[in-house]
Amino acid sequence: MDLGLSDRVALVTGASSGIGQACALALADEGCRVVGTDITENGIQRLEAGNPDRFSSVVADLADPDGPAGAVAHTVARFGGVDVLVCAGGIFGNARGGVFAAEEGVGASEITPADWDRTLNVNLRGSFLAAQAAIPSMAKKGWGRVILIGSVSGQMGGFGAGADYAASKAALGGMARSMALTAGPSGITVNCVNPGMIETPMLLGNHDTRNTDKVARQTAMRRLGQREELAAMVTMLASEQAAYITGAHLDINGGYYFD
């Protein structure tokens, strides 16, 4: 099936690894020209070096108020606009809590105001500022796709992360609905994808395998998700065929949580 993405321009935050990198590669496979951004050059420059005609990279800190807009400006300058925005950049935060802490009888970590601000500035404000900067470029063409990467943690409280992470991901859902209403008349859809436990460096770096194996056994599919499976959903939402899907929350958690 032709998804109608040939020569569309996609900007993917958090593209150096994990879900963001998988989304960047999947969109490129469908014919998009892709700008990948992350806080360091590691990873994103490898994408560009492998196919400089298809990929471009730009370093941008989502916690910096000017970072997301700078990434959008780079995309417009390099490829002439932005058609698809995938907000996959995010951090786990320093705090610990969620069901793992509760099951072990461990109190949640103290979250300092600085910790709280850092997590929400990257995960929530960074996504908002990227979308706010990209939507005018989309509106000029009367076509656009904004895809926010939330988390099942925002729906059920989290596995091992603290309240700052869960709150940042839950808020993306409300943001998607609000932006869908205002962007829709310009031909732009805004959706939120909520992954469960996807096998990524962030997951493996922040959770003990004993806990991830336990969650895998509790899913209907009896396994962890793969980043390519999530990227396939993101690519579908970016397609021409998804033009009537907006303000939606799509869960990719293997049947761990039903909303």
N, C-alpha and C positions, 0 to 999 in steps of 0.2 A: 504494500500500500504506500502510495506517495503521500507523505505527510505535509507537503507544501512548504518545506523549510529550506529549499535550495536557495542559497545566497541571502537568506535572512541573517541578521546580525544579532548575536547573543552575547550578553555580558554575564559572566558567572563569578560570583564572589566565593572565596574559599576554595579556589580551583587547584591548589597545590597538591591536594591529596583527598582521599576519602570520597564522600558523596559529591562534593563540588567537582573534583577531577573526573569522576565517572559521568556526571552530567555534561561537562565540557566535551568529553570525548564522544558521548552519545549524540549530542547536538551536531558536532562536526561530522559524524558519520551520516547524518541526515542532510548534510549540505550546508549547514550554517557556517558563517565566519564567526569565530569565537574570540572574545577577549577574556582571558582569565586573570583574576586579581587575587592577591593575598598579601599578608603582612610582610612576607619576605620573598625573595626571588626564587628560593628553593622550590622546585616542582613546576611552577608556572613557566619558567624559562625553558625547561625541557620540552614542554608542549610546543612553544614557539619554535624552538630549534628543530624539532622534528618535522614541522610543516609551517614555515613562516608565511605562506600564502593563505593558510586557513586559520592560523592562530596568531594572537598578539598577547603580550603580557604586560601588566602594569602593577607595580607595588602600591598598595593602598591600605592604610590602617582604618578599619571600620570604626574604631573608637575616636578617631580624629574627625571632628565635624566637617572638615573639608575633604576627607578621604573618599567617601562614596561619590560625591559630585566630581571629584578629580578623575575617578575611574570612568564615570560616564562621559566626561569631556574627552578623555583619551579614546574611548570607543567611537565617539562621533568623529573625532579628527582622523582616526585610522580607517574606519570603514563607512563613514557617512551617516551614521545614526545608530539607534538601538531599537531592535524589534522585540527581543526576548530578554528578560532579566530574570536570572535565577539567583536568589539570595540564599546561598548555602554556607556562607561564612559565619562562624560562631565559635564560642569558647565554652568549655565545661564549667569554668569557675573553680575557685579554691575550696568552697564549702562542700560538705558531705551531709547527706540526709536520705530521704526517700525510703522505699520499702526495705532496702538492705539494712539500713541503720535501724529501722523499727524492728525487723526480725531478730537482729542481734542484740536488741536492748540497749543500743548506743544512742545517746542524744544527738540531735543535729548539731553540726558545727556552728560556731558563732560566725555570723556574716557581718563584717564591718561595713560601714557606709561606703568605703572605697571599693570593697569587693562587690557590693551591690551595684554601684554605679558602673564599674568596669564591665560586669556581665551584661547589664541591660544596655549599656552604650554600644557594645559590640553586637549583641544578638538582636536587639530590638531597634534601637535608634539607628544603627548602621543600615539595617534593612529598610527602614522608613526613609532615610535620607537618599539611599540609592534609588528607591522607587520614585520618590519625589523628583529627583533629578532626571530620571529616565522617561517618565510618563509624557512630558512635553514633546520629546523627540518622537515617541510613538503616536501621539495625538496628531502630529503634522501629517502622518501617513494614514491616519484613520485605522490603525491596526497595531496591536501590541499584546504581549503576554508578560505578566508578572507572576512569578512562582516563588512563594516563600517556603522555606524548609523549616517547619515547626518540629514537634516531637511529641511522642506519646507521653513524655514527662509533663507536658503542659495540660494533659487530659486527666492523668491519674496520679500526679504528684511526684513522679520520678522514681528511678531505680536506686541510684546512688548519689545523684547530684543534690545540691542544696536548693532552698526555696528561690534563690536568685535565678538559677537556671530554669526551673519550672515556670516561674512567673514570666520570664522573658519569652519562653516558647508559647505559653498560653496567650500572651498578649498579641502575638503574631496573628492568631486566628481572628481576633476582633479587628485588627488592622486590615486584614484581607477583606473582610466583609465591608468595612467602611470605604476602602479604596475601590472595591468593585462597584459600589453604587455611583461614585463620582466619576470613575474612569470609563464605565460602560458606554455612555453616549458617544465616546470617541473611538469606539471599536476595540477597547482594551479590556482584557479579562484579567482578574486577579484571584489567585487561588492559593491555598495553603496545603502542603503535603506534610503529613505527620508520620515520620518513620518510627518504628519500634527499635528493637536492637538490631542494628545493621553492622555487619562485620567491617569495621573501619579502624584505622590507627587510633582515633579518639576513643572509641569503645574499648579497645584492647588495652589502651594506656591508662584508663581510669577505672576499670573493673577487674576484679579477680575472676579467673576463668571458672572457678567454682560457682560463682554467682551467675555468670553469663550462661553456663551450661544448664543451670537450674531454670532460668527464664526460657531458654530454648525448649526445654522439655514441657514447659507450661503453655507454649503456643500450640495452636491447632496443627501447624505444619511440623512441629517438633524439631525446629532448627532455627538458627539465626538467619536474618536476611542478608542478601548480598547487595552491594552498592549498585551493581548493574541493574538489579530489579527495580530499585527506586528510580534510577536514571531513566528507565523505560517509561515509567509513569510521568516523569517530568517532561520527557520528549513528547509524549502524547498530549499533555496539556499545552505544550507550545505549538501544536500543530493546527492546521486549518480546520481539521475535523472537530476540534475542541472549542469552536467559536461560541457555543452556547453554554459553556460551563464556566461559571464565574461565582465568586463568593463561596466556593465550596471548600470543604475540608475532606481530604482523601487520606485514609489511614492505610499505611503499609506496615503492618506489624505481625503478619503471619497468624492472625487470629488470637493474639495475646489479649487484646482489649477491644471490646465492641462498644461503640458510642451510638 
